[in-house]
Amino acid sequence: MSAILSTDDLNDFISPGVACIKPVEILPLQRPKEDHNPYEVTTEDKLPAQDHAPAQISLTDCLACSGCVTSAEAVLVSLQSHSEVLNILDAYTSILDGSGVEGEEHAKGCNEGKVFVASVSPQVRASIAATYGLSELKAGWMIDQLLGGSSGLASGGSHGSGFTWIVDTNAMREACLVLGADEVATSMSSPALDNPQTAPSAPKRPILTSACPGWICYAEKTHPHVLPHLSCLKSPQALTGTLLKTVLSRRLKVRPDQIWHLAVMPCFDKKLEASREELTDVYWRFSSSKEPIPPVRDVDCVITARELLMLADTRGISFPNLPQQPICIPPFPDPMLDTFLFPHRHTKLITRKRRRRNQEPAAGPSGGYLHHVLQDQLAKSPGSRLHTIRGRNADVVEYTVTRPVSPQNWSHYIAADDHRLAKDAKEPEAEAEEEETIFRAARYYGFRNIQNLVRKLKPPRTRRLPGATVKKPPPSATTITAKSATPAGSSNISEYAYIEVMACPGGCTNGGGQIKVDDVGLGKRQGEGKEEEGIMNQREWLEKVDEAYYSMSDNTDSEASSSLPSDTYVDGDGDIEMGDGDGREGAEIVNGINVKEVREMLRHWSESTGIEMEKLCFTTFREVRSEVGKGGTGEKDRVVELAGRIGGGW
């Protein structure tokens, strides 16, 4: 268990249950001493003290038991720490040489070594950037230097092993957003999806996001009635792990267990997600052998932003003194995926704009799932506009997409801005028009708000009295006016088509593994930045991290452009454009994402690996039943016991 975990860090969790039986079940047996006489009789006060080995709880134990529920920290977790990263790097050599070229002739000790790959979350880069007063781009370069540079982890250890490829999870996040919008569109056009008996594999409306493992763990263990509403999509972390394991094992002709994937995430619960049985090669493996093969995780280890700094400190590396420049990463074995995963080094090969590192503030700090769905709905309905209604706190927000009931009035809104607000607030007749609601969604962050959400999703109790009727929810509203808005969270839950749910208040930038305000002093003393004046509370610190997450400042633009070829230029929005073209023909741009390109990448991934898209991109969830306090006897044993009591037998 990581040393930085403590109960003082838990500010957004439901406390663990006291009925945890795992330590008792797995206590090691004590061997008797050699001079111990089993026939010796002694008094209790003269019994020698026994030195019991400490009990340990693995991630699998936490997932298999519902004795406790946490949101952002795995309190009793012993694996997946920065020490495990160093142990693996010291135990295995790197299969690939510095070029990273595919083929068995370039492998070194193919049977003993591993291919080391890593993925980094943008929230982690923002946390590092805020800590050391850097731009998000420079923070990302420093992380790359630590994981894969010559002055980083590869400078020490038994074998000098480092990470060959370091992937930004924003790449596969785009795939998650496109697939998520498709999932919502399918549910909107298929009435059968409301009936789980006719479509058992499709989520019911409202669709709930499933990218937050703390929320998923809570739902599986305490509220199984919400499981049919969960989106079946994998998270960006899981999707990145599946991509790396499937493609590299095919291209490099190595086993999946020879590819070791490290994910740097803002949340401790991401460790629990990585240990899920559904996110292993069992669901996509190439081998058709009937012999039992141990499952291989798509993500082998997860560490957080604070553990990343501990990783550098344990290796004796000064993180703030790492070079603030990009490292040379070898080409990815698949050329098309290389262009998609690393677009910044393919400026001469592509004619589209550079992918944005993060989204705008309206998308939120948690990946922008809801924002992309809203933008997709707005793009499909010309003349529509978006209404935003805030709830009792900032973590509950309701969004409604509307359009005028009369088609002749659509001209008031077609020329609206990106958020589809009215272009002229002085037109009272446009504001007073009745509008048709075509889409309604909401955002719920933090467990206090999530508890209210799951209560609303709970099905009504069945009336057993003769002649009693079940109270049905009121029908969804079809028209609204500017004065008919109600506070967010007070609407009928059945009116929503999509809800973005995250366990941490404030979103993923406030994850439990992020660098906290109390840690900033230590970071400033190590770095070159000046000491902060005054005292900063956690809320102010989170605003600083959010600012770094959303930032694409002029300094960042100049830094990015300085490392690009001379035939490129950076426009005022921070997008890198090409000198020989102004965009790909037939591109379908939604929320700044080239949807057509993402679909082509997903199709190529499936065809090149020979694995169905459903196995690559989707997962399942299940109810976790508590075994705490229950006997370990099976059904047969209970029947035998009952038969013996009544005088029967076999």
N, C-alpha and C positions, 0 to 999 in steps of 0.2 A: 504494500500500500504506500502511495506517495506520501512523503513527509509533509507536504504542504497542505494536505487535507486536514481540516479541523472543524469542529462544530461552530467555531466563530465565523467561518466562511458561509454558513448556511443561512441565507436570508430569503430564500424563495422555495422552501421545500415543505413537504409534509413529513413530520418526524418519523424515523424508523420505528417499527413495531418492536415491542420487548419480547415477543414470542419467537425470536429467531432460534431455530433448533440446529442450524447447520454446524456451528462450532462443536456442539455436543456429539453430533453424529460422526464427525471426522476427526475426533481427537485420536492421536496415535496411541497405540498400546504401549504400556510401560513394561519394559523387560525387567524381571527380578534380578537383583544383584547376585553376584556369584557366591557371596558369603551368607546369603539369606537362607535361613532354616525354616521350611514351611510348617514344621511341627513345634516351633518355639512359641511359647505363650508369653505375652507381655502386656503391660498396661497401656492405655491409650495415650497417656501423657509422655510415654517413652518412645512412641513411634517416630521414626526418623521422617523428616520433612521430605516430601517428594518434589522433585524439580520437573514439573510437567512442561512439555513442549508447547509453545504458543499455538493456539488454534488459528487457522487461516480459512478465508472464504474466497472462493474463486468467482469469476464473473458468471460462469455457468450456474453456480449455486444461487447467485442472486436472481438470475432469470427464472430458475426452476422453482423458486419459493416466493410466495406472496406475503410473507410475514412482515415485510416493510416496503414502503413506497417512497421514493425520492424523486425530486424534479430535476435538479441540476448537478448533484454530486453523488457519486457512488461511494458512500461513506465507508463501507466495509469491503473495498476492493483491494486486492493485493497485486494483481498483474497489471500489465500495460502502463509502465512508468518509464521515465527517462533512463533508469538503471537497466531496464530490459532492452532498450535500444542499444546501449553501450555493450551489453553482454552479447547480443546478436552480432554486432559489428566486429567484436573481438573474437567470436567463435567461428566465423565463416569468412572466407575470402570472396571477393567480387568475381563473378563468372566472366563479366565482360571486361575488355581492356578499355583504355581511354577513348577509343573511337566509338564504342558501342555498336559496332557493325554486327548485323545478324549473321548467323551461320555457326556451325559447330567448330569450324577451324579457328574461330576467334575466341572460343571459350577456354577458360582456365580452370582446370579441376572441376569439370561439369558436374560430377557426382557429389562433390563436397561443398562447392561454393553456392552462392545465391546472387540473384539480381536484386539490387536494392533500389527501390523507387519510393517516392514520397509525394504527398499532395498537401497543399496548404490552403487554409480557408482565408477569405478576405477579412473576416472579423479579427483573425489573429494578426494579420498585417496591420490593421488599424490600431490594435492594442499596442503593438510594438512601436508604431509610428507616434502615437500619443505619448508613450513613455519616454522616448528619447528625442522628442521634438523634431521628427523627420517627416518627410512626405511618405505617403503610403508606398510609392514606387521604390524609394530607397530602402524602406523597411523590408519590402519583399526581396530586394537584392541581398540584403544582409542575411536574411533567412536562407536564401539560396547558397550564399557563401558558407554558412555554417554547415548545411547539410551536404553540399556537393562540391564546395570549393577546396582548393589545395591548402588554404589556411584554416579550414574548418575541422570537422571530425576526421577527415582523411589524414590530417597531420599527426595523428596519434593512434593509439591502439595497437593490437598485435599484428594486424594485417594491413593497416592503413586503408581500411574500407570506408567508402563514402557512398552517397546516393547518386546513381547515374542519371535519373530523370526526376525532376521536381515539377509537378503539375499544379496549375492553378485550378481550384475546384469551380471557379466561375465558368470554365469551359463546359463542364457537364451540367452545371446549373442551368445553362441555357437549354440543354436538352430536357431537363426536368420541367422547365417552364413551358416549353412547347408541348410536351406530352401532357402536362397538367391542364393546359387550355383545351387540348383535344378531349381529355377525359370529361371536362365540364361540358363541352359542346355536345358530346355524345349523350350525356345524361339529360341535357336540355331537350334533345330531339327524340329521345326514346322514353316514352311513358312507362314501358315495361320495367325500367330500372328502379322505379319506386317499389316494385314488388320483388323482394329477395327470392321468392320461390321461382319466379320466371327467369331471373338473371342473378344467380347466386354469386358469380364472380365479379359483378359490377357494384360499385359503391352506391348506396342510397343517397338521395338528396335530404339535407344538405351535405355536400362532400366536405370532409374535414381533412386538412393537410396532415401528412404523416411523416414529415421530415424531422420533427423534434422527438428524439428518443425518450426524453423525460415524460412528455405527454403520452406517448405510446405505451410506455411501461405502466403509467398510471391507469390508462384506459383498459389495458389487458388484465390488470390485477383487481381492479375495483369496479369498473363500469363496462362490463362486456356488451351491454346493450348498444354502445356507440360504435362497436367494431364494424358493423355493416356500413357505416358512414365513412370509414377511413379511406383515403385515397390509396390505391394499390401501387403507386409509384415508389421507386427507391429514392432515397435521399441523394444529394450530390456526392456525399462521401461514399456511399455504397455503390453508386453508379460508376464513380471514378475507379473504385477498387475492382469492380467486375470488368471494366474496360481494360485496365492494366493487366489483370491476370489472364483474361481470355486472349488478348492480342499478343502479349509477349510470349506466352506459352506456345502459341502457334508459330509465331515468327522466329523465335529463338530456339525452338525445338527443345524446350525444357519442361519439367513438370511444374504444375502450379505451386507445389510446396517449395520450389526453388526460387520463387519470386516473393520477396519480402516487402510488404507495403506498409509504410508508416504514414499516418494521417495526423496533421497538426490542426486541432479543432478548438473552438472556444468553450466547449462544454464537456464536463466529466461524463455525462450520460452517453456521449458518443462512444465511450468505451463499451458500454452495454450494447449499443447498437452493433458494434463490430463483432461481438461475440454471439449474435443471434444465429441459430441454426439455419434460418432461411437465407442468410447472406453468406453462404459457403458454396464451394464448387459442386456440392451434391446436386444442385438444381441446374447446372449447366455443363458439367464435366464432359469431356470428349470420350473418355474411356467407356466401353460397353461391357467391361469385365464384370462378371457376377461375384467375384471375390470382394469381400468387404474392404473398402479403402477408407482410411480416416479422412473426415472432411477437412478441407483447407479453407480458411477464412479469406474472403475477398479483401479485408483490411486486417492485417496481422497485429497492428499496435496503434493506439491512439494516445497522443500526448497533447497537452494544452499549451497556451501561451506562456504561462508561468513555468511549466515543466520544460519548455524549450529553453528558457534562460538557465534553468538548473542543469539542463543537458550540457550547455556550453561551459558552465561553471565547474561541473564535475570533470570535464575533460581538460580543464585549465585554460579555456579560451575566453578572452575578453570580448563579449558580444558587441559592445559599442565601438570597439576598435576594428571590427571586421571591415573589409573593403566595401564601400558603397557603390558598387558597380556590378553589372550582370556577369554571370559566369558562362563559360562555354559549355553548352549541353550538347551531347552527340545527337545526331538525327534519330528520331523515333523510327523503329523498323517499318512502320506502315506510312508511306508518304502522305496519303490523304489525311490520316489522323494526326500526323506530324504538323501539317498545316493548320488543322483545327485546334490542336492542343497548344501549339506554340506559334501564334500568328505574328508575334512581334519580330520574329526573325525571318519571316517569309514575305517581306514587303515587296519584293520583286516578283513573287510568284502569284500574288493575289491582286485583284483589282477592286476589292471592296474596302470599306473603312475598317480601321482597326477595332476589334471588339472592346467595348467599354469594360474597364476593370470592375467597376461597381455600378449600381443603379442610382437614380436620382433620389432625393429625400422622400418623395412621395411614395416610393416603393417600400420604404421601411428598411430596417437593418437586418432582416432575417431571410434575405434571398429574393423578396419581391414576388412571391407566388400569387398573392391576391392581386397585386398591382398588374401583373401580366395578364391575368384572367380578365380584369376590368378593361385593360387596353385592347384585348382581343375582342371583347364584346362591343366596345365602342367602334372599333374598326369595321366590324360586321354590320353595324347599324348606322349608316350616314344620317346626320342630323340629330343624333342622340347626345345627351350630356350627362355628366356625373354629379350626383349630390353626395355630400359628405356630412354625416351627423355624428358628433362626438358623444360618448356616453358619460357616465358619472366620473370616470377617470380616463386618462390618456391612453390606456391600453384596451379600451373598448371603443371601436369605431364602426359605424354602419355606412355602407356605400350602396347607392341606388342609381341605376342607369335608366334614364327615362327618355322619351321622345314625345313631341306634341301629338295629341290625338288626331288633329286635323292635318292632313298632309300639306295643305297650303301654307301652314305656319312653320314648316321645317326650315325654311330659308333663314329664320332668325338664328338658327343654331348650327347650320352646316359650316359656317365660316368661323366657328368658335376656336378657342386655343386648344392646347394639348389636353387639357382637362375638360374640354367641351362645356365650358362655362359661357354664359351669354356674352356676346361681344360688346353690347351696349347696355349698361345697367340703367340707362335713362328711358328705356322702352317699357313702360308699365304694362302694356298690353301683352308683351312677350312673357313677362313674369307671371301674369295672372292666368295664362292659358292652362287648361288642364293637360296633364301629361300622362302618358301611358307608361307604367312600370314594366320594363322588359327584362330586368335582371336586378337581383338584390343579393348582397354579400355582406360579410362582417369580418372583423378582426378581434380576436380574444387573446391577450397576452397575460401571463401570470396565473398562478393556480387559484387564486381567489376568484378571478373571473371565469376560469375554466370550470370551477365547481358549479357556478351558476349556469353555465352552458350545458353541462351534462345533466343537470336536473331538468332542464327544459327538453332535452332529448329523450328523457326517460319515458317509455310508453305508458299510457294510462292503465290503471289496474282494471282487471276484468270484473264486471259486476256479476255477482252470483245470485242475487235476489231475483225472483221471478218477475219478469216485466221490466227490469231495470235496463236503461239504455246507457251506452258509453258516451260520454261527452266528447264531441268532435271539435277539433280546432276550427276557428272561423276561417272562411275562405280568404285567399290572398287578395290584397287590394289591387285593383287594376288601374286606378287613376289616383294621382296625388296633385296637390297644388303647392305653391310656395309656402303657404301658411299651415299646411297640414302635416308638417314633419314632426315626428315624435322622437324622444331621446333614444340614442342607440342602446340596444339591448332590451328595449321594451316591446319590440315587435315579436310577432309569432315566429318561433324558430322554423316552422315549416315554410315560411316565406323565403328563407335564404336558399340560394343555390350553391353557395360556396362559403366556407369559413376558414380563415387562416388562424391556426392555433399554435401558440408557442408557450413553453413552460416558464421562461424567464421574463419577469417584468421588464419592459423596455426592449425586448427582442434579444437576438443572438449576440449583439455587441456587449450585452450584460451577462454573458454566460459565466458559469461558476469557475471556469478555468482561466478567465481573462485576468490580466494584471489589474489589481485593485488600487484604490487611491492610497491605501496604507503602504503599498509596495513602491509607490512612485519615488519616495525619498531615496530608497536604496538604488533605484535605477538612475536617478539624477546624480548621485555621488559617483557611480561607476562611469557615467557618460561624460560628455563634454558640455552638456547643456547647463545653463545657469539655474541656480536654485529658485524655485517658485516662491513668489511673494505671497504671504498670507497662507491661510489654511483652506484647502479645497475639500469639499465633501464629496460623497460618492456620486450624487446627482450631477454636480458640476464636472466631475471627472468623466462620467458617462457621456455628457454632452461633448466633451473634448474628443473622446473616442469616436463618437458618431460623426463629428466634423472630419476626422481623419478618414473615416470609412467612406464618406460621400465626396471627399475632396478630389478634384482634378485641377489643381491650381496651375498658375502660369509657370511656377518653378518646376512642377512635375512635368508639364508639357515640354519645357526646354530640356529637362534631363532626358526624357524619352527621345526627343528628336536628335539629341547630340550623339546617340548611339545608332542612328538609322542611316541608311545610304543617302547620298546627296540628291537622288531623284524623288524624294518624298518631302512632304511638308505637313506641318501641324496647323490645323485651322483653329479658329477662336474657341470652339467647343471642346478642344482637346482630342478630337478624332484625327487619326493619322490617315491622310488621303494620299493617293498615288498620283504621280505625275503623268502616267500614261493612260488613265481611265478615270471615270467618275462613278463607277458602280457596276455590279454584275447585272447583266440583262435578265429580266424576269424575276428579280429579287422580290420577295415578299417580306417587307420590314414591318414588324410589330414590336413596339416597345424597344426599338433599337436593335432587335435581334433578327437576323436573316433566317426566317423560318424555313425557307426552301433549302438553304445550306445545311441546317440542322437535320432536316429529314434525309437529305442525301448522305450525311455522315452516319446516321443511325442505320440506314439501309445498307451502306457499305460495311459497317461493323458486323451486322447480322450475316451478310453474304460471305464475307471473308473468313468468318469463324465457323460458319455452318450451324449457328445456333439461332433459334427462333427469337424474335424480338420480345415476346412475352417473357421468356426466361431471362433475358438480359436486363430488362428495364423495370420489371414489375416484381412484387413480392406479396407475401400474405401475412396476416396477423391472426393470433389465436388467443382464446381465453386462458388465463393462467389460474388454475384452481389451487387454493391453499391446502397444503398438507400439514400445516402446523396443528399439533394436538391430535392428529389422527394416527391410528395404528398403522403399521406397515403390512398387515396381513391382507392377502388378496381375497377376491370374492369366493374362491373355492375354499380357502381356510375358514372363512366365516360360516359357510354352509356346513362344513364338517363340524365346527364347534357347536352350531345350533342343533345339528342332528344328535350330537352326543348328549346335549343337555336334556333333550326330550326322550332319550332312551333309544334312539335309532342308531344307525351306523351304516357303513358301506360294506 
